[in-house]
Amino acid sequence: MFVAVVLHIPLAAFAAESVSNGKPTQHTQPFLLQMIRDDSVHQELRLDESGIQQIEEAIAEVDPRWWTSRIKPPEQQQAEIKELTEQLRKRLSNVLSQDQYRRLTELERQAHGTRMVRRADIVSALKITPTQQSKFEKLFTDTDAEVAIIQKELGDKTINAEQAAREIATEQRNERQGLLDILTTDQQSQIGSLVGSTFDFSQVKRTYPRAPDFITEGAEWLSDETAQMPELRGKVVAVFFYAFQCINCQRNFPHYKAWHADMGDDGLVIIGIQRPETSAERDIAKVRSAMAKDGFEFPVLFDRDSHNWDAWANTMWPTTYLIDKKGYIRRWWQGEMNWQGTPGEQQMRESIATLLAE
């Protein structure tokens, strides 16, 4: 049972650990924050509409901080994830039935893959010894080191993506077998009751927070048409941050205009947010003039005081975000989409088409 379960764990569960003072640092993975917003998990938990609504209210309390935590230093980010996970777990314990909460806990354990043996509840349930824990950590450290080498080779283009995937899959298989070798037969036999029936995590699509609403304090819409994120439910939304004098931004403009022309009638909404970088870009008259010159036929928000920039935890111009019909961020792209031949625009266009079809 244990082997069957772990074979279906998503790749994210095998993310490499960071290193501090030569020792691996155990990260708090945001699995609960990620999975609880997805339709497939709602179905697995057999939630009714009232339950889903309460889940969404709980999510709304943690998403703004979780989203902005991604640009914080690793230690602060980890502290934030841990705090928000516990806050969400407490809320969910009051929303879900005992059976639903038990199943959610099983899904969390599964999401950790082999590294579920680091969880305090698993350590206690299986009576994992300190000696076993030390062996697990060496096993995980060795895997992470091998995966890091593979990722470097992929970055250096000495291997291709297909070969990298095969080699990482081999490392994962080795880690699973190594874990089984460390566990006793009795411990192995108990795993099934702790993780429940295998859940197919490839079904999970929504793993990012809901998009922040647009902030108008210290900002101004530069067209007759305005927007509020809750009012755009049922639409796919592309939000791009730009500065009109930024050459990298300008090279993305044709893509946004083409998306608007090609998919606007299918339910795609384009929103531009002009956050000034230079003194000229703080001149609203010049921003308006540039909009006309660049041929923008979609709403643009002039983010004079950077409140939207901060709410989205944006870090560079240009950045483009794709939001699904339920308001969740599904993908984003930093920089020029076709930088040095990268087929980014085509990839983003395909993602938009997928979101429109949902």
Number of C-alpha atoms within 10 A of each C-alpha: 15 20 15 11 19 19 14 16 20 16 16 12 16 21 14 19 17 13 11 8 6 7 10 16 13 13 17 13 17 16 19 21 21 16 22 24 22 16 16 19 21 19 11 13 20 12 17 10 10 10 17 18 12 16 20 14 12 19 21 14 14 19 18 17 17 20 18 17 18 15 12 12 9 13 10 13 19 19 14 20 24 16 14 21 21 14 14 19 18 12 17 20 13 11 17 17 14 11 10 18 17 17 19 23 17 19 25 18 22 27 27 22 21 26 18 17 22 15 12 10 13 16 15 11 14 18 11 18 12 10 9 16 15 11 15 21 16 13 17 22 18 14 21 21 13 16 22 16 13 20 18 14 15 17 12 10 10 11 14 12 14 10 13 19 15 11 16 21 14 13 18 22 15 14 20 19 13 16 20 16 11 17 17 13 10 9 16 17 13 14 17 17 11 19 25 18 15 18 18 16 17 11 11 16 14 21 19 19 23 22 24 19 15 20 16 16 12 12 19 17 17 19 14 8 10 14 15 12 16 13 10 18 15 15 20 28 27 23 20 24 27 26 24 26 15 15 13 17 20 16 15 21 18 14 17 22 18 12 18 21 12 11 18 17 9 13 16 25 21 21 22 21 26 29 24 24 15 12 7 14 20 18 13 15 12 13 21 17 12 15 18 11 9 14 12 20 16 19 18 26 22 27 24 22 15 19 17 25 19 11 17 18 17 17 12 12 22 27 20 23 19 24 27 25 18 16 22 21 21 19 17 15 15 15 18 21 23 15 13 7 7 11 11 15 18 13 13 21 16 12 15 22 15 12 19 18 11 9
